[in-house]
Amino acid sequence: MIIVHHLADSRSQRVLWLLEELGLDYEVKRYERDPRTRLAPPELKAVHPLGKSPVLQDGDVTVAETGAVVDYLLETYGQGRLRPAAGTEAGRRFTYWLHYAEGSAMPPLLLKLVFTMLPRRSPALLRPLVKGVAAKALASFVDPQTRTHVDYWESELGRSAWFAGDDFSAADIMMSFPVEAGADRAYDIEDKPRLRAFLERIHARPAYQRALERGGAYTYA
């Protein structure tokens, strides 16, 4: 039995969605974030030394990192589904977006979250200073970087219906979290009609809806 160690409001929601798209049986072990730090609970370290989610267990196989989990599931159970043929333009775009989602898209969004939260989590005496530093970091680096990436996503969805081409693929599943998180904290979805349409299409997919039922409350949906 496949087991997904699933953290609330995290990247692991994509793994549940992929499993539903592939029609695979699996078990969800859900973990809640610390209400103060928003970090994963220590119980996850018993599953993987970094204590992060997602972690997938399939018999004797344990796989961490969302992209690696997606690769494993497609190679083991995909039978050619949700992945364009290797050596094609769509195949190359698929590989790019699969890695871009975590390697390039998420860092500025994470920085946005950190610098936004930092002032209110600082000691009261230091809060004005921390607020000023955070505001400068956001204005001078984080926000411009985030806008560059968001504009890029909007432009790329003008090339084709989906990120890797004309057909829905696991690259769209990987990109769902940056697009969802970005809409929550980094851009106005009304200003990005292609990204808005992308979110409407993925949220309407039956497999996406089933994954929400299995995973529980998910802020970004």
ABEGO torsion letter per residue (X at the ends): XBBBBBBBGBAAAAAAAAAAAAGBBBBBBBBBBBAAAGBBBAAAAAABAAGBOBBBBBEABBBBEAAAAAAAAAAAAAGGBGBBBBGBAAAAAAAAAAAAAAAAAAAAAAAAAAAAAAAAABBAAAAAAAAAAAAAAAAAAAAAAAAAAAAAAAAAAAABABAAEABBBAAAAAAAAAAAAAAAAABBAAABAAAAAAAAAAAABAAAAAAAAAAEBBAAX
